[in-house]
Amino acid sequence: MSGPALAQTGAERVRISYSSGGMTSIDLFIARDRKYFQQQNLTAELIRVPANLAITAGISGEIDVLGSIGSAIRSIQRGTPLRVVSVTLRRPLFFLVARPEYKSIKDLKGKNLGLGIVTFGGSQHTTAKRMFALHGLNADKELTAIQVGEEAVQLQALTTNSIQVAAISPPYAQIAREKFNMNILETSTDKFASIQNGAAVHVKTLQERPGFLKRFLRARPGEQVLYGTGKRSQ
C-alpha cells in the first residue's frame, strides 16, 4: 500500500520513547520532521522518558516502540516480553566530560567525586564505567554515581559542581567544552561496539502487527533491520 491508497485511511498513532535529547535520537526527529512517518500513514508521538520507565511502559502497552534499546536488551535477558527489531546506533556515542579542574582521569582518583548518570545500570552508566576502566579507575569503588537525570540536567549539574564528571553525548559534550571550559577526558565512539539505539517492541506487536512494523521501519532513516529478512524494507 502506498501513496493515495495510504491517504484513504486514517493515520495510525505510534508512541515512541526516547531517553536522550542529544544526537543519539536524531533519526526519530528527522523521520518526523521530514514526514517519513506520515508517508507511511503513521502519526508519530515522540515521548521522552528514562529507559527503565520506557521498558515498563512498553511491557504494559503504553508505549508502542522503545527507541533506547540498550536497557531493553538487558531486560530481555531477564525474560521480559520485548524484542529488538532494528538498530540505528552500534557504538555508544558518549564523551566523558569533567569540570575544568580535572584534566585527566588520573585527576579523579582518590577524591570520591560525583558521577552523573541517567539510570543506574543504563547504557550511559555502563559506558562511563567502561571508559574509566580503560584508565584503571573502578567507578563503582572510586566514584559516587548520582542519578541526576537526562543530559541537559547533567550539564547544568556539572556547571554548579553538584557532580564533577558525566558521560554525555553531542551536542551537550561540545557545549560543555566550548561554553563552560569543561574537559573531555575520553570518548567511547572508537573504543567499543555497543547496541544503543534502534527499536524494540512487545512480542505481541511482532506477532500480531507485522504490517505496522514494516511501515514503521520504512519510515526510519538509516536502519539496520533485524525483523523479517534482516534487510531494510523498500
C-alpha positions in Angstrom: 0.0 0.0 0.0 1.4 3.4 -0.9 0.7 7.0 -1.9 -3.0 7.6 -2.5 -4.1 4.3 -1.0 -2.5 5.1 2.3 -4.2 8.5 2.3 -7.6 6.9 2.1 -7.3 5.5 5.6 -6.8 7.4 8.9 -3.2 7.6 10.1 -2.2 5.2 12.9 -0.7 6.7 16.0 2.6 5.3 17.1 4.0 6.2 20.5 7.8 6.1 20.5 10.0 6.5 23.6 13.5 8.1 23.6 15.7 8.8 26.6 18.2 11.3 25.3 17.7 14.7 23.7 21.1 14.5 22.2 22.4 13.3 18.9 21.6 9.7 19.6 17.9 10.2 18.9 18.2 12.5 15.9 16.9 9.9 13.4 13.5 9.9 15.1 13.2 13.7 14.7 14.4 13.5 11.1 11.7 10.9 10.3 9.0 13.1 12.0 10.1 16.5 10.6 10.6 15.2 7.0 7.2 13.5 7.2 8.6 9.9 6.7 6.2 8.7 9.3 3.3 10.5 7.6 4.3 8.9 4.3 3.7 5.5 6.0 0.3 6.6 7.3 1.7 6.9 10.8 1.3 9.8 13.3 4.4 9.7 15.5 4.3 10.8 19.1 7.8 11.1 20.4 7.9 10.7 24.2 10.9 11.5 26.3 11.2 9.1 29.2 14.0 7.4 31.1 14.8 4.0 29.6 13.9 2.0 32.6 10.4 3.6 32.7 10.1 3.1 29.0 10.6 -0.6 29.4 7.7 -0.7 31.9 5.5 1.3 29.5 6.5 -1.0 26.6 5.5 -4.1 28.5 2.2 -2.6 29.6 1.4 -1.3 26.1 1.5 2.4 27.0 4.5 2.7 24.5 4.4 1.1 21.1 8.2 1.3 20.3 11.2 1.8 22.5 13.9 3.8 20.9 16.6 3.2 23.6 17.4 -0.4 23.2 20.4 -1.0 25.4 18.3 -1.2 28.6 15.7 -3.2 26.6 18.2 -5.8 25.7 19.2 -6.2 29.3 15.6 -6.6 30.3 15.0 -9.1 27.5 17.9 -11.2 29.0 15.9 -11.2 32.3 12.8 -12.6 30.5 10.7 -9.5 29.6 8.4 -9.9 26.6 10.2 -7.4 24.4 12.1 -7.9 21.2 14.6 -5.7 19.3 13.6 -5.2 15.6 16.2 -2.7 14.4 19.5 -1.0 15.3 20.4 2.6 14.5 23.5 3.1 16.6 26.1 0.3 17.0 28.6 2.3 19.0 27.9 4.2 22.3 28.1 7.9 21.4 29.3 9.3 24.8 32.1 11.6 25.8 33.5 11.6 29.4 33.2 15.3 30.5 34.7 16.6 33.7 34.8 20.0 35.4 37.7 22.4 34.3 39.8 21.5 37.4 40.1 17.8 36.3 42.4 17.4 33.3 42.6 13.7 33.1 41.0 10.5 34.5 44.0 10.2 36.9 43.0 13.5 38.5 39.7 11.8 39.6 41.4 9.1 41.6 41.1 9.1 45.3 38.7 12.0 45.5 35.2 10.3 45.8 33.7 12.6 43.2 30.2 12.6 41.8 29.4 10.8 38.6 26.2 12.0 37.0 24.0 9.3 35.4 20.6 9.0 33.9 19.7 5.5 35.2 21.6 3.0 37.4 22.8 0.2 35.1 21.7 2.0 31.9 23.7 2.4 28.7 25.2 5.7 29.7 26.2 4.4 33.2 27.8 1.2 31.9 29.6 3.0 29.1 31.0 5.5 31.6 32.3 2.7 33.8 34.0 1.1 30.8 35.7 4.3 29.8 37.0 4.7 33.4 38.2 1.1 33.4 40.4 1.8 30.3 42.5 4.0 32.6 42.5 1.8 35.6 39.7 3.5 37.6 37.0 1.4 39.2 34.0 3.7 39.0 32.0 1.6 41.5 34.6 2.0 44.2 36.2 5.3 43.4 33.2 7.5 42.3 29.7 8.1 43.7 27.0 7.6 41.0 24.3 10.2 41.3 21.1 9.8 39.4 20.7 13.3 38.1 18.5 12.9 35.0 18.9 13.5 31.3 21.9 15.1 29.7 20.8 18.7 29.8 20.3 18.4 33.5 23.7 16.7 33.9 25.4 19.6 32.1 23.7 22.0 34.5 24.8 19.9 37.4 28.4 20.0 36.2 28.4 23.8 36.0 27.1 24.0 39.6 29.6 21.4 40.8 26.7 19.1 42.0 28.6 16.5 40.0 32.1 16.5 38.8 32.1 14.1 35.8 29.5 12.6 33.4 29.3 10.7 30.2 27.2 12.8 27.8 26.6 12.8 24.1 26.6 15.5 21.4 25.8 18.4 21.4 25.9 18.6 25.2 29.6 17.4 25.4 30.7 20.1 22.9 28.6 22.8 24.7 30.3 21.8 28.0 33.7 22.2 26.5 33.2 25.3 24.4 30.9 27.3 26.7 31.8 26.2 30.1 35.5 25.2 29.6 34.9 21.6 30.7 37.4 18.9 29.7 36.6 15.9 27.6 38.7 13.1 29.1 37.7 10.1 27.0 35.3 9.0 24.2 33.6 5.7 23.7 33.0 6.0 20.0 36.2 4.4 18.9 36.8 2.1 21.8 34.0 -0.5 21.8 30.9 -1.6 20.0 27.6 -1.5 21.8 24.0 -1.5 20.6 22.5 1.7 21.9 19.6 2.9 19.8 17.1 1.4 17.5 13.6 -0.1 18.1 12.2 -2.6 20.5 8.6 -3.7 20.7 6.4 -6.1 22.7 6.3 -9.7 21.4 2.6 -9.3 20.7 3.3 -6.4 18.3 5.8 -8.5 16.5 3.4 -11.4 16.2 0.1 -9.5 15.6 1.0 -6.3 13.8 3.7 -7.1 11.1 2.2 -4.6 8.7 2.6 -1.8 11.3 6.2 -2.8 12.0 7.1 -2.8 8.3 5.7 0.7 7.8 7.5 1.9 11.0 10.8 0.6 9.8 10.4 2.1 6.3 9.9 5.5 8.0 13.2 5.3 9.9 16.3 6.6 8.1 19.5 4.5 8.1 18.3 1.5 9.9 19.9 -2.0 10.2 16.8 -4.1 10.3 16.6 -7.3 12.3 13.0 -8.0 11.8 11.9 -10.3 8.9 14.6 -10.9 6.3 17.2 -8.7 8.0 17.2 -6.3 5.1 15.8 -2.8 5.1 12.3 -2.8 3.6 11.9 -0.8 0.4 
